[in-house]
Amino acid sequence: MTHNNFAIRTYGKSEFALLMFPTIDDPKVAQAKLLRWIKKDRQFHQSLVGMGLSSHDKDYSPDQVRAMVEKFGAPGEYEV
């Protein structure tokens, strides 16, 4: 499945964060920014947790990616 040419699939957390914030070169900084976006909306964060999101995971599942793309837009679809 794609969202405006963006493939919904499993992504490494760093990989997805760097796609969301292409002007950030440091994967840890990109991940921290994405996590702030996620946690800003407590209900959204809890919905991702309900999908199995854990701080110990290395990847985002396709369902988690789909939810984030629906919430934030696919990489390149929004203004940062």
N, C-alpha and C positions, 0 to 999 in steps of 0.2 A: 504494500500500500504506500502511496506517496501523498504528500501534502504540498501542492504546487512544486512538484519535482523534487521534494525532499523525501527520502526513503524513511518510512517508519520501520525500524528494526532495532535490535539490541545495539546499544552504543556504550563504550567505556565512558565512565563519568568524565574523565579529562577530555576525551575525544568530543563528547557532546557539548561540554562547556566551552571548549575552544571554537566549536562551530557557532555557538550562540553569541560568542564575543570574539569575533575574528581580529579585533584590534589589540587584544590582550595576548601576549606571547607566553606568559607563565601559566602552565596548566593549574597550578595551585591557586593562583589569583582568580582565574576564570571559574574554577570550581567553587571557590568561596563566594564569588559574586552570584553565581547561579543559586547556591544554597540560600543566600540572603533573599533572592527573589522568591524562592519556594517558601521559605519560612515567613515571609511578609504576610502571606495569607494563610492563617492557621488552618482554616477549613481545607484549603487546597493541599497543604502539607499533610494533613491527616488522611486525605483521600489517597495521596501517594503512599503513605505508610500502609494504608489498607490494601494497596496493590503490591505490598511486599518491600517497599523502600526501607533500607536500613543503612546506617552509616558505615557498616562493615562491607557492604556490597561494593564491587568494583565496576559494575555495569548498571545501566538503566534498561529495564525490560521494554519491549515494544509498547506495552500498555502505558507505562510510565512516560515514555517518549511522546506517545500520542497525546496524553493528557497535557504535557508541558507545551507541545506545539499548539494545541487548542487554546491553552491559557496565554502563552507568550508570543505565539506565531513561530513559524519555521525560521531557521537562520536566514537572514537577509530580508525578512518581511516586515521588520519593525525598525524604529529609530532607537538607538541606544543612547 
